[in-house]
């Protein structure tokens, strides 16, 4: 019995099973995970680890454990999607901890949050003075959402009646020296137009360009391979191994 | 086509994984000539019962060779403990045959048969 080979084969089984199951369970971001999702992830990972290295038992029961946990996770997801009543219990719900500038002590106690936890979460959101807060809500994932009092909200162009250019998502026209013709066609532009535009910036060939994008306002962003920057600013504060 | 690939590749992969994890229950049986472990064990019991120690020794060597072949097939689907226990039973059987100790030999053979039955279950 070649134990190394067995572990390698079991690793492949564990790795891809985990990949397939997690894709089926959902594509939530880590930051959106509730505490239960987090524990679920750890348990499934732990089962996959023992599937890989615990040769004293067969891979099959571990794999069935992995499948069962993933299936239950998926079931919970389906229930919370279809049944709002259950979702409230299973996923939790947002809780108001500061209302009209007043801290809701009972809610804090119920959620087992200390005032210092709330202060830390507020500081993470850039709020250092409680006077600025109108509403603060703890979301089911533990993050805080803050609504500042109107007098502390940032000024917007609308407040000043300033006309602004429409914004939108830029489209890539050249990536890694290669022109993306589908995107050009989508924007009703052609290669000749692009060449003219890059020629204006002193570029003779698209292969000199690392990235070129066009925003809806019609402004072209071009980054060349040759950046002419001799010394890159080092933002590290400690001289490590490299 | 893309949707078909996205669905069919994971299903195909999972089917292969299940086959690898479950194939021990049938790969432990004879695939070729003379790979029948229960049959060899039965022959050794017969030989020992009739005090044919030389023949029993030859059959034990055959059992060892066959076992080594089968281990390479079932290693991905069986637990290491059962495999090791079967190997240890063969080693003890060799000692019992050397000492011409009938009761120990029978004990080891029956234990080995039980380990073989438990493989892949």
Interface residues (C-beta under 8 A of the other chain):
Chain A: X1 X2 X3 X5 X6 X9 X10 X13 X16 X17 X20 X23 X55 X56 X57 X58 X59 X60 X63
Chain B: X10 X13 X14 X17 X18 X20 X21 X22 X24 X71 X72 X75 X76 X77 X78 X79 X80 X81 X83 X84 X120
